Amino acid sequence: GYGKTTLILQWLTALKEPIAWFAIERDDSDPIRFWSYVTQAVANAWKTDIDVVLEPLLHSQDDATYDFLIDSFLHELYMQKKPLHIVLDDYHLIENEKIQSMLTKFINQLPPFINVYLTTRTTISLPVAKWRVNQWVQEINTDQLRFTFKETTHFFTLKELSNLDEEQIKQILNKTEGWIAG
């Protein structure tokens, strides 16, 4: 792809703070499964039992319990009082409206020392415009990730393939549409 995952992983690793990483798959569009994986990722990042504490709330599928789960999760996060970066990689695979509303509540009430990062290939059903107004969002899109001619030339020089002429590099750039992994 364009390197979304690689970019965010390298950037967050450089911060030297805990990272809770959840690589989403198609089957994860179930609220219980989704939040189980998120709480496990947080537990692994912080080396705590936050997932065990919240696990009893992951057995019910009614709205009141879902809300209580998010409230309890947020409470546990506030109690930690230490930085954390939660990455939801390939979020575009989540199509469940309940997860969307739960995540909206979660992000709206996050402690200031915790950041959530969503990588996605499509526009998502979250109130991003509202978050943008609140200056909670930093968006990096395909135009920013796509290689330019100059970057492509530099890449091939680094890979010791500088024997390519300008026309060959333009053809490669056009064929891959700037995707470095193309």
Backbone bond lengths (Angstrom), bond angles and torsions (degrees), N, CA, C in turn:
res aa  C-N    CA-C-N  psi(-1)  N-CA   C-N-CA  omega(-1)  CA-C   N-CA-C  phi
1 G - - - 1.439 - - 1.512 111.24 -
2 Y 1.304 115.22 -154.44 1.463 122.04 -179.99 1.524 112.35 -80.57
3 G 1.319 118.64 -9.76 1.461 120.88 178.04 1.513 113.61 97.10
4 K 1.347 117.69 23.30 1.463 121.13 -179.79 1.519 111.17 -56.83
5 T 1.317 115.29 -51.20 1.455 121.09 -176.48 1.524 110.81 -64.34
6 T 1.310 116.73 -45.61 1.464 120.98 179.81 1.524 110.72 -61.63
7 L 1.323 116.73 -44.66 1.455 121.22 -179.15 1.521 111.34 -59.94
8 I 1.318 116.69 -50.87 1.464 119.34 -176.18 1.530 111.02 -68.44
9 L 1.319 117.72 -36.64 1.463 120.82 178.44 1.530 110.72 -63.95
10 Q 1.323 117.51 -46.37 1.465 120.43 179.39 1.524 111.43 -63.97
11 W 1.316 116.36 -42.17 1.461 120.40 -178.97 1.530 111.17 -64.81
12 L 1.337 117.06 -47.98 1.460 119.85 -178.04 1.526 111.72 -68.67
13 T 1.317 117.83 -36.65 1.460 120.92 178.47 1.530 110.05 -60.65
14 A 1.312 116.93 -37.41 1.468 121.31 179.39 1.531 111.77 -65.22
15 L 1.324 118.19 -24.66 1.468 121.29 179.41 1.528 112.01 -72.40
16 K 1.331 116.72 -21.74 1.469 122.53 179.50 1.531 112.01 57.87
17 E 1.327 115.13 41.58 1.461 122.22 175.00 1.524 107.65 -124.68
18 P 1.331 117.39 159.66 1.470 119.57 -177.53 1.529 113.04 -59.42
19 I 1.338 114.42 139.92 1.465 122.16 179.18 1.518 108.68 -124.29
20 A 1.322 116.32 124.24 1.464 122.27 173.67 1.523 106.77 -102.19
21 W 1.317 116.30 109.29 1.463 121.39 -172.70 1.522 110.06 -109.18
22 F 1.325 115.84 127.04 1.461 121.54 175.95 1.519 107.55 -125.25
23 A 1.339 115.90 108.94 1.468 122.30 176.89 1.528 107.36 -87.05
24 I 1.305 116.07 103.00 1.459 122.48 -173.12 1.528 110.96 -74.82
25 E 1.333 114.13 140.44 1.464 121.92 174.69 1.522 108.50 -121.75
26 R 1.321 116.93 166.91 1.475 121.47 -176.80 1.535 113.39 -53.98
27 D 1.316 117.51 -36.98 1.465 121.04 -177.47 1.527 113.59 -73.18
28 D 1.319 118.27 -5.36 1.462 121.82 -175.11 1.523 113.28 -87.53
29 S 1.318 118.17 8.54 1.457 121.81 -177.94 1.530 112.07 -85.72
30 D 1.308 116.01 36.89 1.455 124.22 174.89 1.533 106.83 -120.03
31 P 1.336 119.08 129.76 1.468 120.08 -174.59 1.539 114.30 -54.78
32 I 1.315 117.53 -43.99 1.465 120.31 -178.43 1.528 110.11 -63.64
33 R 1.302 115.99 -48.60 1.466 120.71 -179.89 1.531 110.99 -62.83
34 F 1.337 116.54 -47.41 1.457 122.27 -178.93 1.529 111.08 -56.20
35 W 1.333 116.65 -55.05 1.467 119.85 -175.73 1.527 112.06 -71.51
36 S 1.319 117.81 -26.29 1.472 119.56 173.14 1.519 109.73 -61.81
37 Y 1.327 116.05 -46.35 1.465 119.99 -179.87 1.529 112.12 -67.36
38 V 1.323 117.41 -37.59 1.472 120.05 178.49 1.528 109.72 -64.55
39 T 1.333 117.64 -47.21 1.469 119.65 -178.93 1.534 111.15 -65.93
40 Q 1.341 117.55 -35.76 1.467 120.06 176.25 1.527 110.88 -65.44
41 A 1.313 117.33 -40.18 1.467 120.42 178.54 1.530 110.90 -63.31
42 V 1.332 116.30 -41.30 1.465 120.49 177.79 1.529 110.48 -65.30
43 A 1.319 116.78 -44.12 1.473 120.91 178.37 1.529 110.79 -59.09
44 N 1.321 116.65 -43.37 1.467 120.52 179.12 1.524 111.67 -65.40
45 A 1.318 116.94 -40.49 1.465 120.78 -178.31 1.527 111.55 -66.86
46 W 1.307 116.50 -41.87 1.465 121.19 -178.03 1.531 113.02 -92.92
47 K 1.316 115.95 -8.49 1.471 121.33 -176.21 1.534 110.53 56.06
48 T 1.332 114.03 51.67 1.462 121.90 178.18 1.528 108.56 -125.81
49 D 1.311 115.84 177.94 1.467 120.79 177.77 1.528 111.20 -105.72
50 I 1.318 117.27 30.25 1.465 121.36 -178.51 1.531 111.39 -56.38
51 D 1.329 117.14 -33.87 1.460 120.31 178.69 1.524 111.35 -68.38
52 V 1.317 117.38 -36.53 1.465 121.82 178.58 1.531 110.03 -69.33
53 V 1.321 116.22 -40.42 1.468 121.40 178.59 1.528 110.65 -61.03
54 L 1.329 116.92 -40.79 1.468 121.55 -176.03 1.526 113.50 -88.49
55 E 1.321 117.18 -12.75 1.465 122.23 -174.64 1.534 114.41 -53.76
56 P 1.340 120.75 -40.59 1.475 118.84 178.32 1.523 114.51 -59.34
57 L 1.328 116.94 -25.37 1.466 120.44 179.67 1.520 112.38 -80.68
58 L 1.318 116.49 -6.85 1.461 120.74 -177.02 1.524 112.57 -95.19
59 H 1.325 116.50 17.48 1.468 119.53 -179.76 1.518 113.30 -109.78
60 S 1.307 116.98 -6.25 1.454 120.74 -178.44 1.522 109.40 -110.50
61 Q 1.329 115.67 150.59 1.463 118.51 -179.04 1.531 111.93 -121.71
62 D 1.337 115.89 34.37 1.467 116.95 176.82 1.531 108.94 -105.67
63 D 1.328 115.57 156.00 1.461 121.34 -173.95 1.521 113.23 -59.88
64 A 1.330 117.32 -38.41 1.468 120.03 -179.19 1.530 110.62 -62.71
65 T 1.317 117.11 -41.38 1.464 120.42 179.06 1.522 110.54 -69.03
66 Y 1.331 117.79 -38.70 1.465 120.72 176.52 1.535 110.27 -58.35
67 D 1.341 116.30 -46.58 1.464 119.81 178.96 1.521 111.12 -62.39
68 F 1.329 115.81 -41.94 1.464 120.01 179.39 1.530 110.93 -65.53
69 L 1.325 116.56 -35.60 1.465 120.73 176.39 1.533 110.17 -59.67
70 I 1.320 117.08 -48.53 1.470 120.34 -179.03 1.526 110.05 -64.74
71 D 1.333 117.09 -43.81 1.471 120.13 177.71 1.525 111.15 -59.84
72 S 1.315 116.96 -43.21 1.467 121.52 -179.25 1.524 111.35 -68.07
73 F 1.325 116.07 -40.86 1.460 120.86 178.31 1.530 109.59 -61.32
74 L 1.326 116.24 -47.14 1.463 120.53 178.83 1.529 111.14 -60.74
75 H 1.335 116.54 -41.04 1.472 120.60 177.92 1.534 110.51 -59.61
76 E 1.323 115.83 -45.82 1.471 120.43 179.35 1.532 110.76 -62.45
77 L 1.330 117.23 -38.74 1.459 120.72 178.48 1.527 111.15 -65.87
78 Y 1.341 116.48 -43.88 1.465 120.11 178.61 1.523 111.26 -61.31
79 M 1.323 117.16 -35.35 1.467 121.69 -178.64 1.532 111.76 -66.14
80 Q 1.305 118.01 -27.78 1.467 121.69 -177.90 1.526 112.64 -70.47
81 K 1.322 116.49 -37.06 1.472 122.37 178.23 1.529 113.39 52.97
82 K 1.336 116.26 39.94 1.462 119.23 176.30 1.527 108.83 -144.05
83 P 1.332 116.40 154.33 1.466 119.88 -174.20 1.526 112.77 -65.13
84 L 1.324 113.31 150.48 1.463 121.12 176.84 1.521 107.92 -156.28
85 H 1.325 115.14 142.60 1.458 122.15 176.61 1.529 106.99 -118.17
86 I 1.331 116.08 115.30 1.461 121.79 -179.73 1.526 108.33 -101.76
87 V 1.332 116.13 120.32 1.463 121.44 -179.25 1.525 108.84 -109.80
88 L 1.317 115.65 124.99 1.461 122.46 174.03 1.524 105.98 -110.26
89 D 1.314 114.93 94.03 1.462 122.19 -173.20 1.526 110.56 -85.08
90 D 1.315 116.72 132.03 1.471 124.32 -177.17 1.527 111.95 67.63
91 Y 1.330 115.32 43.73 1.465 120.62 -177.67 1.528 113.08 -60.85
92 H 1.318 118.12 -21.76 1.470 121.31 179.76 1.532 111.94 -59.64
93 L 1.323 117.63 -16.59 1.474 120.85 179.04 1.530 112.35 -77.31
94 I 1.325 117.23 -11.26 1.464 121.03 178.47 1.520 108.84 -86.43
95 E 1.324 115.20 119.03 1.468 120.68 -178.68 1.520 112.52 -118.85
96 N 1.307 117.68 0.58 1.454 123.12 -176.22 1.531 110.22 -81.71
97 E 1.330 116.63 121.95 1.464 121.24 -177.96 1.524 112.62 -64.32
98 K 1.322 117.48 -31.68 1.470 119.88 179.03 1.521 110.10 -66.15
99 I 1.324 117.18 -40.99 1.463 119.73 176.63 1.525 109.49 -62.80
100 Q 1.326 116.91 -41.05 1.465 120.74 179.44 1.527 110.33 -58.66
101 S 1.329 117.01 -46.50 1.474 119.70 -178.17 1.526 111.08 -69.92
102 M 1.317 117.63 -37.31 1.468 120.64 177.63 1.527 110.76 -65.23
103 L 1.325 116.72 -42.77 1.460 120.33 179.74 1.532 110.63 -67.06
104 T 1.320 117.01 -36.58 1.461 120.49 176.85 1.523 110.23 -59.79
105 K 1.317 116.75 -49.09 1.466 120.84 178.02 1.529 110.17 -60.48
106 F 1.315 116.77 -43.80 1.456 122.40 -179.44 1.533 110.84 -58.56
107 I 1.315 117.27 -50.60 1.463 121.15 -178.69 1.524 111.18 -67.05
108 N 1.324 117.49 -39.29 1.464 120.98 -179.70 1.525 112.55 -62.00
109 Q 1.336 117.22 -25.72 1.466 120.42 -174.78 1.533 113.62 -115.71
110 L 1.309 116.78 13.56 1.468 120.76 -178.63 1.524 113.01 -59.52
111 P 1.327 116.66 144.49 1.470 119.14 170.88 1.532 109.38 -63.36
112 P 1.321 117.74 151.55 1.468 120.66 -176.45 1.528 114.25 -66.86
113 F 1.308 118.36 -14.91 1.466 121.70 -178.62 1.528 112.54 -94.74
114 I 1.327 116.05 7.73 1.463 120.87 178.91 1.524 108.99 -122.25
115 N 1.332 115.49 136.10 1.468 121.76 177.80 1.516 109.37 -121.88
116 V 1.326 115.01 144.28 1.459 121.60 176.52 1.522 107.79 -115.32
117 Y 1.331 115.46 136.19 1.461 122.37 179.93 1.524 108.19 -122.95
118 L 1.308 116.21 130.19 1.454 121.55 178.43 1.522 108.53 -116.36
119 T 1.318 117.16 123.99 1.454 119.19 170.35 1.519 106.66 -103.26
120 T 1.310 115.47 137.60 1.452 119.99 -175.69 1.519 110.18 -154.55
121 R 1.300 115.20 153.84 1.468 120.78 177.27 1.517 111.77 -99.42
122 T 1.324 116.39 -7.58 1.461 120.74 -176.20 1.525 110.00 -135.94
123 T 1.321 115.83 171.06 1.454 121.46 172.31 1.524 107.82 -69.16
124 I 1.314 116.42 138.30 1.468 120.15 -175.36 1.521 111.34 -109.70
125 S 1.331 115.37 158.12 1.466 121.97 -177.15 1.526 111.09 -89.72
126 L 1.295 115.67 61.13 1.459 122.33 176.34 1.529 107.46 -130.09
127 P 1.334 118.12 158.38 1.475 120.17 -176.99 1.536 113.06 -76.77
128 V 1.312 115.99 59.23 1.463 121.86 -176.60 1.529 111.10 -61.28
129 A 1.323 118.33 -36.58 1.475 121.31 179.95 1.530 110.42 -61.14
130 K 1.314 116.74 -42.99 1.470 121.13 177.83 1.525 110.10 -63.34
131 W 1.322 115.94 -43.85 1.470 120.03 179.95 1.528 110.75 -65.91
132 R 1.326 116.30 -33.89 1.455 121.09 177.77 1.529 109.82 -63.85
133 V 1.337 117.14 -43.86 1.462 122.15 178.23 1.528 110.17 -61.56
134 N 1.323 117.17 -38.73 1.470 121.81 178.67 1.529 112.52 -77.65
135 Q 1.324 116.25 -1.45 1.461 123.65 -177.96 1.530 111.72 60.99
136 W 1.328 115.74 40.04 1.464 122.49 177.21 1.517 111.13 -98.73
137 V 1.320 117.33 -4.97 1.457 120.94 -171.35 1.527 110.69 -119.67
138 Q 1.298 114.40 135.14 1.462 121.23 167.77 1.516 105.33 -123.01
139 E 1.312 116.91 113.03 1.451 120.66 -176.56 1.520 111.06 -101.03
140 I 1.306 114.63 134.83 1.454 121.59 172.69 1.520 105.13 -122.89
141 N 1.329 115.90 117.29 1.463 119.12 -175.04 1.528 111.64 -110.49
142 T 1.317 115.69 -177.83 1.465 120.65 -175.52 1.525 112.72 -61.63
143 D 1.335 117.24 -32.52 1.463 118.72 178.90 1.527 111.31 -62.66
144 Q 1.323 115.90 -34.88 1.462 119.77 179.22 1.532 112.20 -79.23
145 L 1.321 116.86 -26.36 1.466 120.65 -178.31 1.526 112.82 -89.77
146 R 1.321 116.12 -23.79 1.465 121.31 -178.21 1.524 110.01 -67.39
147 F 1.329 117.04 133.71 1.457 121.92 178.62 1.526 110.53 -69.48
148 T 1.319 115.61 139.76 1.459 121.87 172.04 1.532 107.99 -87.87
149 F 1.327 115.96 175.53 1.465 120.06 176.89 1.533 109.94 -60.50
150 K 1.311 116.11 -45.03 1.478 120.72 -178.86 1.537 110.52 -61.83
151 E 1.323 117.10 -44.33 1.470 120.55 179.86 1.527 111.23 -66.34
152 T 1.321 116.67 -37.39 1.467 120.59 178.39 1.528 110.11 -64.92
153 T 1.318 116.17 -43.81 1.467 120.56 177.54 1.529 110.51 -60.47
154 H 1.326 116.29 -44.89 1.466 121.41 178.88 1.533 110.78 -62.45
155 F 1.318 116.60 -42.09 1.466 121.30 178.76 1.531 110.77 -58.55
156 F 1.325 116.18 -47.93 1.465 119.28 -179.25 1.529 111.95 -67.39
157 T 1.313 117.46 -30.77 1.466 120.77 174.74 1.530 109.94 -65.66
158 L 1.336 116.41 -44.77 1.469 120.52 177.95 1.526 112.03 -61.67
159 K 1.306 116.16 -34.51 1.467 121.28 -179.53 1.529 111.48 -85.58
160 E 1.340 114.81 8.66 1.468 122.05 179.20 1.530 112.46 59.68
161 L 1.324 114.89 37.70 1.465 121.92 175.35 1.525 109.52 -117.38
162 S 1.312 115.35 37.25 1.460 120.67 -175.34 1.529 112.73 -74.56
163 N 1.333 117.46 0.02 1.459 120.04 177.99 1.530 112.07 -77.89
164 L 1.331 117.34 -2.38 1.464 120.62 176.32 1.525 108.88 -73.98
165 D 1.321 116.71 137.36 1.458 118.79 177.83 1.532 109.63 -86.54
166 E 1.319 115.29 173.34 1.465 121.30 -175.99 1.530 112.30 -57.98
167 E 1.327 117.23 -41.35 1.466 121.28 -179.43 1.523 111.46 -65.01
168 Q 1.322 117.37 -40.32 1.470 121.01 178.85 1.534 110.77 -64.85
169 I 1.323 116.11 -41.01 1.469 119.95 178.69 1.528 110.09 -65.43
170 K 1.331 117.57 -40.70 1.470 120.84 177.28 1.527 110.90 -62.02
171 Q 1.329 117.19 -40.88 1.468 120.67 178.20 1.524 111.29 -63.30
172 I 1.312 116.59 -43.62 1.469 120.86 178.72 1.526 109.80 -63.08
173 L 1.324 116.19 -45.25 1.465 121.50 179.94 1.530 110.80 -60.80
174 N 1.334 116.87 -43.78 1.465 120.71 179.28 1.524 111.41 -66.23
175 K 1.313 116.39 -41.36 1.462 120.34 -177.77 1.536 111.91 -67.44
176 T 1.327 116.04 -38.98 1.468 120.19 -177.67 1.522 112.61 -90.26
177 E 1.346 117.15 -9.04 1.463 123.71 -177.60 1.533 111.58 56.49
178 G 1.329 116.02 29.63 1.457 120.54 177.07 1.517 114.52 87.87
179 W 1.317 116.96 -0.24 1.456 120.69 179.05 1.527 108.52 -75.19
180 I 1.305 117.34 118.19 1.456 120.11 -177.98 1.533 111.42 -66.27
181 A 1.313 116.12 -30.34 1.470 118.97 179.06 1.526 111.48 -88.72
182 G 1.341 116.49 3.92 1.459 121.77 -177.65 1.502 111.59 -63.52
